[in-house]
Amino acid sequence: MIAQAMKPNDLAEGTTLERLKLMIYLVPICGIVPAAYSLWQRQGNRQDQAISRLVITLALTWVMVYALLSTGSHLAPWLSLRFLISISLVTTGYTLTNLVLMMRLLQGKSVKLPGFSRLSQRLPGSGHPG
């Protein structure tokens, strides 16, 4: 009777608590801490570790682009406004990407991004030879 009450999606994708943990990983900027801790301790299943690596890759990419654009705005004051607008667009894109990944996770769909998922497999400790 319990098996009939559960939705097939719940059985395939894990418990609500597991999804909540993965949603916390996908919180922009703040989610990198629990994701990095999960990778460091080698906790969770393959999906947990794949999402952790993806979150870290996205965050590091955002930080690098943010730093480069910020440096550019300081070095070229006459282009400062253009660099600052670019920073806001990159930050908005990073945030929206994480929100879309959260929605896909809630819908039970794949949480992979072309290019970034493959790049995240190259992080240390991923178990993939690159």
C-alpha positions as a Markdown table, in Angstrom:
| # | Residue | x | y | z |
|---|---|---|---|---|
| 1 | Met | 0.0 | 0.0 | 0.0 |
| 2 | Ile | 2.9 | 2.4 | 0.7 |
| 3 | Ala | 4.4 | 1.7 | -2.7 |
| 4 | Gln | 1.1 | 2.6 | -4.3 |
| 5 | Ala | 1.0 | 5.9 | -2.5 |
| 6 | Met | 4.5 | 7.0 | -3.6 |
| 7 | Lys | 4.9 | 8.6 | -6.9 |
| 8 | Pro | 7.2 | 7.0 | -9.4 |
| 9 | Asn | 9.2 | 10.2 | -9.7 |
| 10 | Asp | 9.9 | 10.0 | -5.9 |
| 11 | Leu | 11.2 | 6.5 | -6.2 |
| 12 | Ala | 13.5 | 7.3 | -9.2 |
| 13 | Glu | 14.9 | 10.6 | -7.9 |
| 14 | Gly | 15.3 | 9.9 | -4.1 |
| 15 | Thr | 13.7 | 11.4 | -1.1 |
| 16 | Thr | 12.7 | 15.0 | -0.5 |
| 17 | Leu | 15.5 | 15.4 | 2.0 |
| 18 | Glu | 18.0 | 14.4 | -0.7 |
| 19 | Arg | 16.5 | 16.9 | -3.1 |
| 20 | Leu | 16.6 | 19.6 | -0.5 |
| 21 | Lys | 20.3 | 18.9 | 0.0 |
| 22 | Leu | 21.0 | 19.2 | -3.7 |
| 23 | Met | 18.9 | 22.4 | -3.8 |
| 24 | Ile | 21.1 | 23.9 | -1.1 |
| 25 | Tyr | 24.1 | 23.2 | -3.3 |
| 26 | Leu | 22.5 | 25.1 | -6.1 |
| 27 | Val | 22.0 | 28.3 | -4.1 |
| 28 | Pro | 24.1 | 30.9 | -5.9 |
| 29 | Ile | 27.4 | 31.8 | -4.1 |
| 30 | Cys | 26.4 | 30.3 | -0.7 |
| 31 | Gly | 25.9 | 26.8 | -2.1 |
| 32 | Ile | 29.6 | 26.4 | -2.9 |
| 33 | Val | 30.5 | 25.8 | 0.7 |
| 34 | Pro | 28.3 | 22.7 | 1.3 |
| 35 | Ala | 29.1 | 21.4 | -2.2 |
| 36 | Ala | 32.9 | 21.7 | -1.6 |
| 37 | Tyr | 32.5 | 20.1 | 1.8 |
| 38 | Ser | 30.6 | 17.2 | 0.2 |
| 39 | Leu | 33.3 | 16.7 | -2.3 |
| 40 | Trp | 36.1 | 17.1 | 0.2 |
| 41 | Gln | 34.5 | 14.4 | 2.5 |
| 42 | Arg | 33.5 | 12.3 | -0.5 |
| 43 | Gln | 30.0 | 12.1 | 0.7 |
| 44 | Gly | 26.9 | 11.2 | -1.3 |
| 45 | Asn | 26.2 | 9.2 | -4.4 |
| 46 | Arg | 27.3 | 9.9 | -8.0 |
| 47 | Gln | 24.6 | 12.5 | -8.6 |
| 48 | Asp | 25.5 | 14.4 | -5.4 |
| 49 | Gln | 29.1 | 14.6 | -6.4 |
| 50 | Ala | 28.3 | 15.5 | -10.0 |
| 51 | Ile | 26.1 | 18.4 | -8.9 |
| 52 | Ser | 28.8 | 19.4 | -6.4 |
| 53 | Arg | 31.4 | 19.5 | -9.1 |
| 54 | Leu | 29.1 | 21.4 | -11.4 |
| 55 | Val | 28.3 | 24.0 | -8.7 |
| 56 | Ile | 32.0 | 24.6 | -8.0 |
| 57 | Thr | 32.8 | 24.9 | -11.7 |
| 58 | Leu | 30.0 | 27.4 | -12.2 |
| 59 | Ala | 31.0 | 29.4 | -9.1 |
| 60 | Leu | 34.7 | 29.5 | -10.0 |
| 61 | Thr | 33.9 | 30.5 | -13.6 |
| 62 | Trp | 31.7 | 33.3 | -12.3 |
| 63 | Val | 34.4 | 34.5 | -9.8 |
| 64 | Met | 37.1 | 34.5 | -12.5 |
| 65 | Val | 35.0 | 36.4 | -15.0 |
| 66 | Tyr | 33.9 | 38.8 | -12.3 |
| 67 | Ala | 37.5 | 39.4 | -11.3 |
| 68 | Leu | 38.6 | 40.0 | -14.9 |
| 69 | Leu | 35.8 | 42.4 | -15.6 |
| 70 | Ser | 36.3 | 44.2 | -12.3 |
| 71 | Thr | 40.1 | 44.6 | -13.0 |
| 72 | Gly | 39.3 | 45.9 | -16.5 |
| 73 | Ser | 36.9 | 48.5 | -15.1 |
| 74 | His | 39.7 | 49.8 | -12.8 |
| 75 | Leu | 42.4 | 49.7 | -15.4 |
| 76 | Ala | 40.3 | 51.5 | -18.1 |
| 77 | Pro | 38.2 | 54.1 | -16.4 |
| 78 | Trp | 36.8 | 55.3 | -19.8 |
| 79 | Leu | 35.3 | 51.9 | -20.3 |
| 80 | Ser | 34.3 | 51.4 | -16.6 |
| 81 | Leu | 30.5 | 51.6 | -17.3 |
| 82 | Arg | 30.7 | 48.9 | -20.0 |
| 83 | Phe | 32.6 | 46.6 | -17.7 |
| 84 | Leu | 30.2 | 47.2 | -14.8 |
| 85 | Ile | 27.2 | 46.4 | -17.0 |
| 86 | Ser | 29.0 | 43.3 | -18.2 |
| 87 | Ile | 29.6 | 42.3 | -14.5 |
| 88 | Ser | 25.9 | 42.7 | -13.8 |
| 89 | Leu | 24.9 | 40.6 | -16.9 |
| 90 | Val | 27.4 | 37.8 | -15.9 |
| 91 | Thr | 26.1 | 37.8 | -12.3 |
| 92 | Thr | 22.5 | 37.7 | -13.5 |
| 93 | Gly | 23.3 | 34.8 | -15.9 |
| 94 | Tyr | 25.0 | 32.9 | -13.1 |
| 95 | Thr | 22.0 | 33.4 | -10.8 |
| 96 | Leu | 19.5 | 32.4 | -13.5 |
| 97 | Thr | 21.5 | 29.4 | -14.4 |
| 98 | Asn | 21.4 | 28.1 | -10.8 |
| 99 | Leu | 17.6 | 28.8 | -10.6 |
| 100 | Val | 17.0 | 26.9 | -13.8 |
| 101 | Leu | 19.1 | 24.0 | -12.5 |
| 102 | Met | 17.0 | 24.1 | -9.3 |
| 103 | Met | 13.8 | 23.9 | -11.4 |
| 104 | Arg | 15.1 | 21.0 | -13.4 |
| 105 | Leu | 16.1 | 19.2 | -10.2 |
| 106 | Leu | 12.6 | 19.7 | -8.8 |
| 107 | Gln | 11.1 | 18.3 | -12.0 |
| 108 | Gly | 13.3 | 15.3 | -11.9 |
| 109 | Lys | 15.1 | 16.2 | -15.1 |
| 110 | Ser | 18.9 | 16.0 | -15.8 |
| 111 | Val | 20.9 | 18.7 | -14.1 |
| 112 | Lys | 23.7 | 18.9 | -16.7 |
| 113 | Leu | 24.9 | 21.9 | -18.7 |
| 114 | Pro | 26.7 | 21.5 | -22.0 |
| 115 | Gly | 30.3 | 22.3 | -21.6 |
| 116 | Phe | 30.2 | 22.9 | -17.9 |
| 117 | Ser | 29.3 | 19.4 | -16.9 |
| 118 | Arg | 32.1 | 18.0 | -19.0 |
| 119 | Leu | 34.5 | 20.6 | -17.6 |
| 120 | Ser | 33.4 | 19.8 | -14.0 |
| 121 | Gln | 34.5 | 16.2 | -14.5 |
| 122 | Arg | 38.1 | 17.4 | -14.7 |
| 123 | Leu | 38.0 | 18.7 | -11.1 |
| 124 | Pro | 40.4 | 16.9 | -8.7 |
| 125 | Gly | 38.7 | 13.9 | -7.1 |
| 126 | Ser | 36.1 | 13.4 | -9.7 |
| 127 | Gly | 37.3 | 9.9 | -10.6 |
| 128 | His | 37.3 | 10.6 | -14.3 |
| 129 | Pro | 40.5 | 10.7 | -16.3 |
| 130 | Gly | 39.7 | 14.0 | -18.2 |
